[in-house]
Structures are given as C-alpha cells and as structure tokens.
Amino acid sequence: MSVTTYRRNGTGVPTPVWYALSERELVFWTGAGTGKVKRIGNDPRVQVAVCNVRGQIAPGAAAYEGTARVLDDAGKVAARRLLARKYLMVRLTDVARKVVGRSARPTQVAVAVTF
C-alpha cells in the first residue's frame, strides 16, 4: 500500500508500507522518527493507494483520502497482532525477539488511517 503524507508546503510524499485492516481502520508499522510520522504530526491528512513492491502506483489506480494518527501502546499491540496475522515476516521477527529476550522496539510506532 502506498501512503502519501503531506509536507508543510502541501507537497505529497508517497511511501510504500505493509498494512493490515482492522474493523474500521487501516494500520501500518513504522519507525517513530520517520518523515511520515513527523508529517502526520503536522497534517493528519493522507492518501492511500495500492502499489507494487517498489511503491509504484498503477496508472488509474483508485486512491482514498483518510486521516492518520499515531496509536497509543494498546493500539500498537493490536496493530502488531493484525500485521503478524497477515505477514509471515512479522511473525518471524516477533518470535526471534522472544528467543533473544527483546521486546518490541520502543522506537517503532503503529499508525491508523480512518476513512
């Protein structure tokens, strides 16, 4: 999924992300210090569209406007569960963290997009 966040000057910045769907929202996981998190803090408007693994959106693909917010700790746990159900790599990473005795990285956040 490509998530476009907006700079202060209004320029859109598309970024491909792994995502999952909850009952009401689209959620994704990212670093707390990333540009998209900073941009969401300044302007919660986002646009999402289906993309390929390189982040390229097909010509004529549907795009949807939404509002993004960084989730609290409980939301972060729920989002991680949704992502783990969808992606094997997320499950493997979580298992590896348990084996070596590390918890989820505190420098990571979950973001929810409401349409």
Legacy VTK file of the C-alpha trace (Angstrom):
# vtk DataFile Version 3.0
C-alpha trace
ASCII
DATASET POLYDATA
POINTS 115 float
0.000 0.000 0.000
1.292 3.474 -0.787
0.609 6.052 1.915
1.025 9.672 0.871
1.657 12.143 3.680
1.960 15.894 3.181
4.779 18.316 3.877
4.017 21.714 5.390
4.095 23.239 1.901
1.442 20.744 0.720
3.741 18.511 -1.322
2.741 14.853 -1.116
5.346 12.226 -0.189
4.289 8.663 -1.118
5.789 5.776 0.859
5.083 2.050 0.445
4.129 0.275 3.698
2.971 -3.133 4.853
-0.556 -2.735 6.120
-3.414 -4.621 7.732
-7.095 -3.855 8.096
-8.941 -3.727 11.373
-12.717 -3.465 11.572
-12.625 0.285 10.994
-9.084 1.296 10.051
-6.014 0.549 8.009
-2.930 0.166 10.210
0.795 0.118 9.496
4.042 -0.043 11.460
6.960 2.365 11.076
9.875 3.994 12.869
8.948 6.713 15.359
11.431 9.161 13.832
10.473 8.693 10.199
9.423 11.556 7.978
5.910 10.183 7.573
5.335 10.230 11.345
6.588 13.818 11.536
4.385 14.825 8.597
1.335 13.129 10.155
2.001 15.145 13.319
1.832 18.345 11.262
-1.005 17.334 8.935
-3.017 14.149 9.552
-4.432 14.037 6.006
-3.205 11.034 3.994
-3.974 9.384 0.710
-3.666 5.618 0.222
-3.489 3.602 -2.984
-2.469 0.103 -3.962
1.116 -0.088 -5.202
3.667 -2.712 -6.177
6.642 -3.714 -4.002
8.647 -0.785 -5.372
5.970 1.709 -4.367
4.795 2.394 -7.910
1.095 3.115 -8.207
-0.541 1.805 -11.385
-1.948 4.484 -13.713
-5.635 4.982 -12.966
-5.491 3.148 -9.617
-8.080 4.270 -7.078
-6.807 6.484 -4.254
-8.602 7.115 -0.970
-8.376 10.109 1.349
-8.131 9.485 5.077
-6.940 10.810 8.409
-3.944 9.261 10.151
-2.994 9.134 13.814
-0.214 7.503 15.797
-1.667 4.842 18.086
-1.169 4.553 21.843
0.512 1.478 23.378
-2.677 -0.628 23.387
-3.338 0.272 19.766
0.261 -0.532 18.915
-0.101 -4.065 20.336
-3.372 -4.630 18.453
-1.871 -3.341 15.201
1.148 -5.607 15.582
-1.178 -8.612 16.002
-3.039 -7.697 12.810
0.206 -7.319 10.885
1.519 -10.630 12.265
-1.624 -12.407 11.042
-1.065 -11.070 7.543
2.734 -11.246 7.153
4.942 -14.240 7.922
7.993 -11.973 8.231
6.371 -10.044 11.088
5.657 -13.312 12.942
9.242 -14.494 12.435
10.610 -11.197 13.734
8.379 -11.405 16.810
9.494 -14.997 17.509
13.161 -14.024 17.126
12.700 -11.156 19.596
11.182 -13.528 22.155
14.036 -16.026 21.714
16.717 -13.409 22.336
14.729 -11.759 25.116
13.966 -8.446 23.450
10.608 -6.756 23.474
9.173 -4.844 20.551
11.350 -1.886 19.665
10.256 1.260 21.502
11.408 3.283 18.516
8.557 1.834 16.437
5.003 3.152 16.261
1.740 1.983 14.761
-0.322 4.349 12.651
-4.044 4.034 11.946
-5.793 5.564 8.958
-9.522 6.246 9.173
-11.575 6.834 6.029
LINES 1 116
115 0 1 2 3 4 5 6 7 8 9 10 11 12 13 14 15 16 17 18 19 20 21 22 23 24 25 26 27 28 29 30 31 32 33 34 35 36 37 38 39 40 41 42 43 44 45 46 47 48 49 50 51 52 53 54 55 56 57 58 59 60 61 62 63 64 65 66 67 68 69 70 71 72 73 74 75 76 77 78 79 80 81 82 83 84 85 86 87 88 89 90 91 92 93 94 95 96 97 98 99 100 101 102 103 104 105 106 107 108 109 110 111 112 113 114
